[in-house]
């Protein structure tokens, strides 16, 4: 499952178009901490797109998942 998740992340990252006006901003570390505390989500895969954005996929044993995009800088 993990290789499939990583492949999906890479494919999504390759087709992602930045939508700055639509992206809610939050401190990344706070978000990651909240995902773990509230949903028991842990990082399952990550990648860096050609635009230098960091793409991360988190999921939990309960089936919840989150896709995070972090802009450089």
Secondary structure, DSSP 4 states (H G I P E B T S, - for coil): -HHHHHHHHHHHHHH----GGG-----HHHHHHHHHHHH--EEEEEEE-TT--EEEEEE-TTS-EEEEEE---
